[in-house]
């Protein structure tokens, strides 16, 4: 019972940060929601950095530029982990956007993307499988930027 008493304030504080609507009920939340940011961590096998860099500069960039031109995303970037420790990704891929699409819009975007890339779903899966020979997705996060309320 003592543990519950000690943890109650911590749980309440965590919930207020995790659920802004709870904090707003008590006081005005000091942030407004910003962009979504997807971060993917990629580990590259020794000797294949150039292979993966060429993929990013080619196919990946072509797809990201198309999504940016369509207004589906607001930005993207590649971050290199200059001093990766054991188990850390070598590369982080970031993609930013403002809102989720509906299921119907998702289907339409997928069709437009396949047409732009001039690849079928099967071909895209095969290309991904070939990259799996030298790179591994070791983690992915979905973050939400927060802007200070004026």
Phi and psi restraints in degrees (value plus and minus 20) as a CYANA .aco file:
   2 UNK   PHI     -83.1   -43.1
   2 UNK   PSI     -58.0   -18.0
   3 UNK   PHI     -81.9   -41.9
   3 UNK   PSI     -62.1   -22.1
   4 UNK   PHI     -80.2   -40.2
   4 UNK   PSI     -64.2   -24.2
   5 UNK   PHI     -81.8   -41.8
   5 UNK   PSI     -59.0   -19.0
   6 UNK   PHI     -91.9   -51.9
   6 UNK   PSI     -54.9   -14.9
   7 UNK   PHI    -104.7   -64.7
   7 UNK   PSI     -39.9     0.1
   8 UNK   PHI     -76.1   -36.1
   8 UNK   PSI     -68.0   -28.0
   9 UNK   PHI     -83.4   -43.4
   9 UNK   PSI     -56.5   -16.5
  10 UNK   PHI     -86.1   -46.1
  10 UNK   PSI     -63.9   -23.9
  11 UNK   PHI     -83.2   -43.2
  11 UNK   PSI     -63.0   -23.0
  12 UNK   PHI     -82.3   -42.3
  12 UNK   PSI     -63.8   -23.8
  13 UNK   PHI     -84.4   -44.4
  13 UNK   PSI     -61.4   -21.4
  14 UNK   PHI     -82.9   -42.9
  14 UNK   PSI     -64.5   -24.5
  15 UNK   PHI     -83.8   -43.8
  15 UNK   PSI     -56.9   -16.9
  16 UNK   PHI     -85.7   -45.7
  16 UNK   PSI     -57.3   -17.3
  17 UNK   PHI     -95.6   -55.6
  17 UNK   PSI     -59.4   -19.4
  18 UNK   PHI     -92.2   -52.2
  18 UNK   PSI     -51.8   -11.8
  19 UNK   PHI    -143.2  -103.2
  19 UNK   PSI      67.2   107.2
  20 UNK   PHI     -74.8   -34.8
  20 UNK   PSI     -49.8    -9.8
  21 UNK   PHI     -83.0   -43.0
  21 UNK   PSI     -49.8    -9.8
  22 UNK   PHI     -87.3   -47.3
  22 UNK   PSI     -62.1   -22.1
  23 UNK   PHI     -87.0   -47.0
  23 UNK   PSI     -56.6   -16.6
  24 UNK   PHI     -85.7   -45.7
  24 UNK   PSI     -49.0    -9.0
  25 UNK   PHI     -85.0   -45.0
  25 UNK   PSI     -49.9    -9.9
  26 UNK   PHI    -115.2   -75.2
  26 UNK   PSI     -64.1   -24.1
  27 UNK   PHI    -166.7  -126.7
  27 UNK   PSI     145.8   185.8
  28 UNK   PHI     -91.9   -51.9
  28 UNK   PSI     110.1   150.1
  29 UNK   PHI     -86.2   -46.2
  29 UNK   PSI     111.7   151.7
  30 UNK   PHI     -99.8   -59.8
  30 UNK   PSI     -16.6    23.4
  31 UNK   PHI    -145.3  -105.3
  31 UNK   PSI     136.8   176.8
  32 UNK   PHI    -138.2   -98.2
  32 UNK   PSI     132.2   172.2
  33 UNK   PHI     -93.4   -53.4
  33 UNK   PSI     119.3   159.3
  34 UNK   PHI    -133.2   -93.2
  34 UNK   PSI    -167.5  -127.5
  35 UNK   PHI     -89.9   -49.9
  35 UNK   PSI     135.4   175.4
  36 UNK   PHI    -103.6   -63.6
  36 UNK   PSI     124.6   164.6
  37 UNK   PHI    -152.8  -112.8
  37 UNK   PSI      95.0   135.0
  38 UNK   PHI    -113.3   -73.3
  38 UNK   PSI     108.6   148.6
  39 UNK   PHI    -140.7  -100.7
  39 UNK   PSI     101.9   141.9
  40 UNK   PHI    -133.7   -93.7
  40 UNK   PSI     110.4   150.4
  41 UNK   PHI    -118.4   -78.4
  41 UNK   PSI     106.8   146.8
  42 UNK   PHI    -139.4   -99.4
  42 UNK   PSI     109.9   149.9
  43 UNK   PHI    -125.6   -85.6
  43 UNK   PSI     111.5   151.5
  44 UNK   PHI    -132.9   -92.9
  44 UNK   PSI     112.5   152.5
  45 UNK   PHI     -85.3   -45.3
  45 UNK   PSI     127.6   167.6
  46 UNK   PHI     -73.1   -33.1
  46 UNK   PSI     117.7   157.7
  47 UNK   PHI      66.0   106.0
  47 UNK   PSI     -18.4    21.6
  48 UNK   PHI    -142.3  -102.3
  48 UNK   PSI      -7.1    32.9
  49 UNK   PHI     -79.4   -39.4
  49 UNK   PSI     -62.8   -22.8
  50 UNK   PHI     -86.2   -46.2
  50 UNK   PSI     -59.5   -19.5
  51 UNK   PHI     -76.7   -36.7
  51 UNK   PSI     -68.1   -28.1
  52 UNK   PHI     -92.2   -52.2
  52 UNK   PSI     -56.7   -16.7
  53 UNK   PHI     -80.4   -40.4
  53 UNK   PSI     -60.8   -20.8
  54 UNK   PHI     -85.3   -45.3
  54 UNK   PSI     -58.3   -18.3
  55 UNK   PHI     -82.1   -42.1
  55 UNK   PSI     -66.3   -26.3
  56 UNK   PHI     -83.1   -43.1
  56 UNK   PSI     -61.8   -21.8
  57 UNK   PHI     -93.2   -53.2
  57 UNK   PSI     -37.8     2.2
  58 UNK   PHI    -124.1   -84.1
  58 UNK   PSI    -114.9   -74.9
  59 UNK   PHI     -80.4   -40.4
  59 UNK   PSI     -67.3   -27.3
  60 UNK   PHI     -83.0   -43.0
  60 UNK   PSI     -66.5   -26.5
  61 UNK   PHI     -83.9   -43.9
  61 UNK   PSI     -61.4   -21.4
  62 UNK   PHI     -77.1   -37.1
  62 UNK   PSI     -64.4   -24.4
  63 UNK   PHI     -87.7   -47.7
  63 UNK   PSI     -60.6   -20.6
  64 UNK   PHI     -87.6   -47.6
  64 UNK   PSI     -60.2   -20.2
  65 UNK   PHI     -84.3   -44.3
  65 UNK   PSI     -58.3   -18.3
  66 UNK   PHI     -83.0   -43.0
  66 UNK   PSI     -66.7   -26.7
  67 UNK   PHI     -82.3   -42.3
  67 UNK   PSI     -57.8   -17.8
  68 UNK   PHI     -86.5   -46.5
  68 UNK   PSI     -65.6   -25.6
  69 UNK   PHI     -81.8   -41.8
  69 UNK   PSI     -52.9   -12.9
  70 UNK   PHI     -99.3   -59.3
  70 UNK   PSI     -30.8     9.2
  71 UNK   PHI      61.6   101.6
  71 UNK   PSI      -8.0    32.0
  72 UNK   PHI     -95.5   -55.5
  72 UNK   PSI     -51.7   -11.7
  73 UNK   PHI    -146.5  -106.5
  73 UNK   PSI     141.7   181.7
  74 UNK   PHI    -125.3   -85.3
  74 UNK   PSI     -30.2     9.8
  75 UNK   PHI     152.9   192.9
  75 UNK   PSI     149.5   189.5
  76 UNK   PHI    -177.2  -137.2
  76 UNK   PSI     139.5   179.5
  77 UNK   PHI    -181.5  -141.5
  77 UNK   PSI     142.5   182.5
  78 UNK   PHI    -135.8   -95.8
  78 UNK   PSI     107.3   147.3
  79 UNK   PHI    -137.0   -97.0
  79 UNK   PSI     113.4   153.4
  80 UNK   PHI    -121.3   -81.3
  80 UNK   PSI     112.2   152.2
  81 UNK   PHI    -103.0   -63.0
  81 UNK   PSI      81.3   121.3
  82 UNK   PHI     -84.1   -44.1
  82 UNK   PSI     -52.0   -12.0
  83 UNK   PHI    -151.7  -111.7
  83 UNK   PSI      46.2    86.2
  84 UNK   PHI     -88.0   -48.0
  84 UNK   PSI     113.5   153.5
  85 UNK   PHI    -106.3   -66.3
  85 UNK   PSI     145.8   185.8
  86 UNK   PHI     -74.4   -34.4
  86 UNK   PSI     108.6   148.6
  87 UNK   PHI      69.9   109.9
  87 UNK   PSI     -28.0    12.0
  88 UNK   PHI    -111.1   -71.1
  88 UNK   PSI     130.3   170.3
  89 UNK   PHI     -84.3   -44.3
  89 UNK   PSI     133.5   173.5
  90 UNK   PHI    -106.7   -66.7
  90 UNK   PSI     -51.4   -11.4
  91 UNK   PHI    -155.6  -115.6
  91 UNK   PSI     121.7   161.7
  92 UNK   PHI    -137.5   -97.5
  92 UNK   PSI     109.3   149.3
  93 UNK   PHI    -127.6   -87.6
  93 UNK   PSI     105.0   145.0
  94 UNK   PHI    -134.5   -94.5
  94 UNK   PSI     116.4   156.4
  95 UNK   PHI    -152.7  -112.7
  95 UNK   PSI     113.5   153.5
  96 UNK   PHI    -137.8   -97.8
  96 UNK   PSI     122.2   162.2
  97 UNK   PHI    -175.6  -135.6
  97 UNK   PSI     146.1   186.1
  98 UNK   PHI    -117.7   -77.7
  98 UNK   PSI     -53.5   -13.5
  99 UNK   PHI    -169.2  -129.2
  99 UNK   PSI     136.8   176.8
 100 UNK   PHI    -101.2   -61.2
 100 UNK   PSI     127.8   167.8
 101 UNK   PHI    -108.6   -68.6
 101 UNK   PSI     139.0   179.0
 102 UNK   PHI     -93.8   -53.8
 102 UNK   PSI     144.4   184.4
 103 UNK   PHI     -77.6   -37.6
 103 UNK   PSI     -58.6   -18.6
 104 UNK   PHI     -86.3   -46.3
 104 UNK   PSI     -62.4   -22.4
 105 UNK   PHI     -86.0   -46.0
 105 UNK   PSI     -57.2   -17.2
 106 UNK   PHI     -79.7   -39.7
 106 UNK   PSI     -64.3   -24.3
 107 UNK   PHI     -83.9   -43.9
 107 UNK   PSI     -63.5   -23.5
 108 UNK   PHI     -84.6   -44.6
 108 UNK   PSI     -60.6   -20.6
 109 UNK   PHI     -85.5   -45.5
 109 UNK   PSI     -61.9   -21.9
 110 UNK   PHI     -80.9   -40.9
 110 UNK   PSI     -61.8   -21.8
 111 UNK   PHI     -85.4   -45.4
 111 UNK   PSI     -64.0   -24.0
 112 UNK   PHI     -84.3   -44.3
 112 UNK   PSI     -58.9   -18.9
 113 UNK   PHI     -85.0   -45.0
 113 UNK   PSI     -66.1   -26.1
 114 UNK   PHI     -80.5   -40.5
 114 UNK   PSI     -61.1   -21.1
 115 UNK   PHI     -84.8   -44.8
 115 UNK   PSI     -65.1   -25.1
 116 UNK   PHI     -81.9   -41.9
 116 UNK   PSI     -62.1   -22.1
 117 UNK   PHI     -99.1   -59.1
 117 UNK   PSI     -30.5     9.5
 118 UNK   PHI      35.4    75.4
 118 UNK   PSI      25.4    65.4
 119 UNK   PHI    -160.0  -120.0
 119 UNK   PSI     127.6   167.6
 120 UNK   PHI    -104.8   -64.8
 120 UNK   PSI     149.1   189.1
 121 UNK   PHI     -79.7   -39.7
 121 UNK   PSI     -61.4   -21.4
 122 UNK   PHI     -80.9   -40.9
 122 UNK   PSI     -64.0   -24.0
 123 UNK   PHI     -84.8   -44.8
 123 UNK   PSI     -59.4   -19.4
 124 UNK   PHI     -85.6   -45.6
 124 UNK   PSI     -59.7   -19.7
 125 UNK   PHI     -84.8   -44.8
 125 UNK   PSI     -60.1   -20.1
 126 UNK   PHI     -84.1   -44.1
 126 UNK   PSI     -62.8   -22.8
 127 UNK   PHI     -83.0   -43.0
 127 UNK   PSI     -60.0   -20.0
 128 UNK   PHI     -84.1   -44.1
 128 UNK   PSI     -61.2   -21.2
 129 UNK   PHI     -82.6   -42.6
 129 UNK   PSI     -57.1   -17.1
 130 UNK   PHI     -86.7   -46.7
 130 UNK   PSI     -58.0   -18.0
 131 UNK   PHI     -88.4   -48.4
 131 UNK   PSI     -46.1    -6.1
 132 UNK   PHI     -84.6   -44.6
 132 UNK   PSI     -35.2     4.8
 133 UNK   PHI     -86.2   -46.2
 133 UNK   PSI     -44.1    -4.1
 134 UNK   PHI    -154.5  -114.5
 134 UNK   PSI     -21.9    18.1
 135 UNK   PHI    -160.6  -120.6
 135 UNK   PSI     134.0   174.0
 136 UNK   PHI    -157.6  -117.6
 136 UNK   PSI     113.5   153.5
 137 UNK   PHI     -95.7   -55.7
 137 UNK   PSI      92.1   132.1
 138 UNK   PHI    -121.2   -81.2
 138 UNK   PSI     -23.6    16.4
 139 UNK   PHI     156.3   196.3
 139 UNK   PSI     135.7   175.7
 140 UNK   PHI    -167.0  -127.0
 140 UNK   PSI     121.7   161.7
 141 UNK   PHI    -153.7  -113.7
 141 UNK   PSI     129.6   169.6
 142 UNK   PHI    -135.6   -95.6
 142 UNK   PSI      96.1   136.1
 143 UNK   PHI    -131.7   -91.7
 143 UNK   PSI     142.1   182.1
 144 UNK   PHI    -150.2  -110.2
 144 UNK   PSI     101.3   141.3
 145 UNK   PHI     -92.5   -52.5
 145 UNK   PSI     129.4   169.4
 146 UNK   PHI    -142.1  -102.1
 146 UNK   PSI     114.9   154.9
 147 UNK   PHI    -128.8   -88.8
 147 UNK   PSI     120.0   160.0
 148 UNK   PHI     -86.7   -46.7
 148 UNK   PSI     115.8   155.8
 149 UNK   PHI     -92.6   -52.6
 149 UNK   PSI     116.8   156.8
